[in-house]
Amino acid sequence: MNKVNLAEKFGLFAEYWSPKVVGELNDSHIKLAKLKGEFDWHHHAGEDELFLVVKGRLLIRFRDRDVYLDEGEFLVIPKGVDHLPVAAEEVQVMLIEPKGTLNTGNVVTEKTKTTLDRI
């Protein structure tokens, strides 16, 4: 059992849209990611996904509405729901999702990460 300092972990990487595994909880990964710009429309067919904003402001677009998340706020996106994360400025997020979840869900793009770094 080791404690995790989020600021320290975020300081270990600079790339955007490249989640890093910082812990495991049952059958889920706890990931940190830096986001900037627009991601890709996608959904996760079999997994719910939690976005917790640690720093910055994140817009999550849905087909029928937009949701803004500020620091300290989180949103659980149910499996099967199309979404598009957008970060006008750098955003630091914690993600909790089942192991094996692809960051781009049902689509494969240049942002798809098939292997994840652990930090």
N, C-alpha and C positions, 0 to 999 in steps of 0.2 A: 504494500500500500504506500503510494507516494502522492503527495499533494501536487496539484497542477496550478501553476501561475499563468493565467491567460495572457497577460501583457508580455511575459517572458517568451511564451510560445509563439505569439504573433510576431515577436521580434526576430524569430529564426527564419522567416521566409518573406519573400516580396512578391512572388507571382500571384496573379489573379486567377480566379476560377479553378484553383487546383487544391482541393481539400486535403488536409493533413490529419491523420488519425492521432489523437492525443489520449484516447482511452477506450475502454470497452465496458459495456453494461449489459449483462445477460447476452443476448444474441445481437446486440446493436453496437455500432461504432459511434464514438463521440468524435466529431471532426471540427476543425477550425478552418476557415477559409477567408481570404480577402477577395472582395468583389469590387469590380469597377467596370462600368459600361453596361451593355445589355447582354444577357445570356441567350438561350434558345428556348422557344416554346417546347414544352415537354410535359410528360406525366410519368408517374411510377405506377405500373399496373398492379403490383402486389404489395406496395409498401407505403405507409404514411411517412411524412417527412416533417421534422421540426426545424424551424429557423428561429434562432435567438440572436437578436442584434446586440453585440457587445459594444460596438462603436460605430457611429454614423447613422445614416437613415436609408432604409431599403424600401423600394417599391416592389410589390409583387402584383403583377397583372394577372387577372383571370379573364376568361372569355366574356364575363358579364359585369366585371367591376375591378377596381384597383384597391389595394390595401397598402398603406404606408406603415412601416414598423420603425419606431424610434429606439434609441438606446434603452436596453432593459426590457424590451417587449419581444414577445415571441408569437409565432403562429404555427399551428399544425395543419399541414396540407394533407387532406385525405387521399388515399390511393385512388388513382384514376382521374384526378382533377388536373386539367391542363393549367400550367402556370408559366410565367416568364419573370424571373428576377431582373431588376434593373437598379443599378447604383450610379447615380449622377456623379458622386464623389466616392472615394474609397470607403468601403463598409467592411467591418470585421464581424463575422458571424460564427456562431457555434451551431452545428448541425447534429442532430441525433437521428439515426436511421439504421435499419437492419443491415448487418454485414452483407456485403455483396451488392449493395445498391449502387447502380451506376449514377453518376452525377447528372447525366443527360437523359436518364430514364429510358423512354421508348425510342429515342433517336440517337444516332451516332454522328457526331460532328468532330471538328478539330478540338473541341473542348472536352470531349469524352476522356475520362481517366479510367483505364482498365486496371491499373495498379495504383495503390495509394502509398504515399510516404508516411512513415511514422516519425513523429518528432517528440 
